[in-house]
Amino acid sequence: MVENRLLALQKYGQSVWIDFISRDALANGELARMVEDGVLGLTSNPSIFEKAISTGKTYDAEIAELARRGKSAPQIYEALTLADIRAAADLLRPVYDRTDALDGYVSLEVSPYLAHDTAGTIAEARRLWAALDRSNILIKVPGTPAGIPAIAELIRSGINVNVTLLFALDAYEAAANAYLDGLTARTGAGGDVRRAASVASFFVSRVDTAVDKRLAGHPAGVPLRGRAAVANARLAYARFQEIFAGPRWEALAARGARTQRPLWASTSAKDPAYPDTIYVDELIGPHTVNTMPPQTLAAFSDHGRLGETLTQGVAEAAALMGQLAAVGIDMADVTDELLCAGVQAFSDAFDKLLAGLTAKVARAAA
């Protein structure tokens, strides 16, 4: 009998989520089959929705109807996405119940235009949380300097958070501490933290893409290619182990709080020279999530390697960072660039999506 690798990952303490959503996949049972095969959650972002809504004609009738009712492109976008997110949350609700609220979550991002606006992020997150009205929702907040205080406030007020666009170790640590700050404030006010949920989405493959580009043409950099992303993630996990230990965390855990699990995002291999499952194979460990796009999910299901790899080679990962610095790679500069590029990419996808909807609204009006 062929082993189900997605289910096998659970033995190592890792949950598989899918980085994908579409109306077609919800309607034709594709997402339901993924859940049956071992997918335990779902993430979305503006790029995914742009592709889903702009491709094909699945949403056209609803867009036309909403346009006839006088809805604007942003209002139509929100109506479509909220409907899909609710449907996905309902599909995954049995997972949420079966795992006692560990998994079964669906993520929806606040507007990428708010990445540098703390108050705007908080207000939008509260509005989306209320509109969705599902306990197995995670509101995605970027790990920008403006996003960090928003995380703490949202957790304090009982809203689940997926911290996204984390590349730097310092940013990861800030996000984890913001979660703890939110829990502490909530317990201080007499609130219940037993169902407070958060993940910290640490992006992987884009780090190799950026570092490899800087290593190009550097003879001493050849043996360093394709190694920075996994090393960076392993060092982030080491920080996770340190943060979620000790008296502060133990006091919160005694009240029923759960860890903010690291979630490995951007896990498709961008360079065809690398194994297509590298960012799954090398990052398997307890208390983690790996959200995979469909092609990576299929590849890992077919030929992924199982074993606890995340806690291996941590000293070597730290040494690699020193080697990169020795050849002129400034990781702080790399991760700052990636954060800016990530925010811009989601904003560009949102621009493209709204432009496409505006065109469809105009056609419907005509």
Order of alpha helices (4+ residues) and beta strands (2+ residues): alpha-beta-alpha-alpha-beta-alpha-alpha-alpha-beta-alpha-beta-alpha-beta-alpha-beta-alpha-alpha-alpha-beta-alpha-beta-alpha-alpha-alpha
